[in-house]
């Protein structure tokens, strides 16, 4: 059985408990999405079955989006999604939405994870620690950019080698830079300035 934790957010962040590798992958993808504001794990919701008996379902993640919508996620391997489980989740989802607990409930399996999104999300998380010198050099390179440029060209302009490349990825993470295409982040990736740095 896999258990662990991951640090969420900027700076010292907040520790999120994880109970499977698939949950970790789901967390990375959810955390990297621009609509995600906050993520909470193992949030309980009381629901009743067809006989009126009360149960508590723990959503693996509850995401408060930047627009204020609250979305609950249950993370399961696809082989664990039986007809009985799906029927139970439909009942829980219906009750959670009607109670105003969440706006929506979503089931997340490994089949729902885009490999490109997952690669980029894990990369964005891996560079979360600041490097003041490289970060300032990357910000200067981005301030001076015009139109679309490759990360490689910006890295060379920043002059910090691999540290500069990681600093540029942090600018993608902070949404100051945006990829032109849906692709795995690499030195050849083209980006444009989304916000001033």
N, C-alpha and C positions, 0 to 999 in steps of 0.2 A: 504494500500500500504506500502510495506517494503522499507525503505531506511536506509543507514548506511555507515560506513566506516571501513576499516581494514588497519592496518599498514603492509606494505610489506617490505621485505628485512631485513638486519641485522642492529644492532645498533639503531639509531633513526628512520631509515627506511623512507618510503614515504607513505603518506595516499592515499588509493585507495577508490574511491566512489563506493558504491554497491547499486543496486536498487531492489534486491530480495534476498530471502534466498537461492534460487537455484543458483543465481549469486555468493553468498558468498561461497557456497559449491564448485562451479566450480573454483573459485579463489584459494581456499585452495588446491584443487587437482592439478591445473596447477602450482602453486607456489612450490609444493613439488616434482615435476617431475625433474629428474636430467638434462634433456635437456633444462629446462627453464632458461634463463638468466635474462631478464627483462620483466615485465608485465605493459602494459599501458591500461587504461580504456577509454571507450567512444571516440574512435578514428574515426573521420569522413572520409567518402569516397564519392566523387560525382560520381553518375552513371546516366545513362539515360534509361528511359523505352522504350517500343516498339514504342512509338510515338515521341521519341526524346526529351521528357521533362526531364530536369535535376532534380535530387533528391539527398539528402544527407542521406546516411545510416551510422549509428553510430554502429561500432562493439563494443560489450561489452568488449572484451579484445583483445589486440594485443600482442602476445608473441614474443619477440626476443630470439630465441633459442641460446644455447651456440655455435652452429655451424654457426650462422649468419642468418639462415633461419627465415623469418618473417611469422607467422601464425596468422590469424584473427579468432576470435571466436564470434559467435552469440549464446547467451544463451537464450533458450526458454523452457517453460514447454511443454511436448509432446502434450498436448491438444491444444496448440497454434500453432502447426505446420500444417497448412492447406495446401491443394494443391496449392492455390494461393501464400501463403507465401513461400513454397518450390520453386515454379517456380521463384518468385522474387529473392530469395537467390541464385539460380543457375545463374541468369542473373548478379547479383552483383558480385558473385564469379568469373565468367568468365571475367568481365570487370576489376576487381581488379587484377587478375593474369596477364591479357594481358597488363595492364598499368605498371606492375612491382611494384605495391603497396605492394603486399604480395606474398609469394610463394604458399599459400593455404588458403582456407576459410573453417572453420569447424562449424557445427551446434552442440551445446552441450545441450542435454536434460537430465532430471533426469535419464533416462534409460541408459545413457552413463557413469554414475558415478558408479564405482565399490565400494561397501560398505566398503571393506577392505581398499582400497586406500583412501577413504574419511575419515574413522576413523583415519588412520595413519596421513593423511595430517592435520587434525584438531589437533591431538595430537602434531605433530611437530611444528605447529604454536603456540600452547599454551605454549611451553617452550622456546620461542625465547629470553626471557630476561636472561641475564647472571647472574651467581652466582659464583663469582671468586673462593671462597674456594672449593665449590663442583666441579666446572669445573676442577680445578687443580687436585683434588683427582681422578676424573674420568679419566682424561688424563693419570695420573700415572698408574692407574689400566689397562688401555688399552695398554700403552707402554709395560707393563710386560706380556700381554696375549700371549698365544701360540695357534694357530689354532682357533677352534670354541669354543665359550663359551656362556653361557646364560647371559642375562642382569642381572639376579638375582645374579649370581656368581660374576660378575663384580661390581655390586652395593655393595655386601658384602665386597669385597676387597677394594673398595673405602672408605667404612666406613662412609658414610654420610646419610644413610637411604634413605628416599623419595627424598631428595635434590640430592643425588648421582644418583638415578634412572633418575631424570629429566635431570641431566647433561649428562648422557649416551645417552638419547634421543637427546640432542643437538648435540652429536657426530654423531648420525645417520643423523640428519638434515644437518650437515656440510659435510657429506659424508665420514667421517673418519671411521665410522662403517657401515656395511651393514647387513641387515637381510639375513639369509640363505634361508628362505621360504617366500612366499607371504602369510602373516598372519597378524592379528591384533597385534600390538606391545604390549607385556606383559612381566612381569618378566621372564617367561619361554622361551621367544623368544631367538633363537640362532643367534649369530652375528659373523662376522669375521672382522678383521682389513682391511680396504680398503686402507687407507693412514696412514702414521706415524703421530702421534700427538705430 
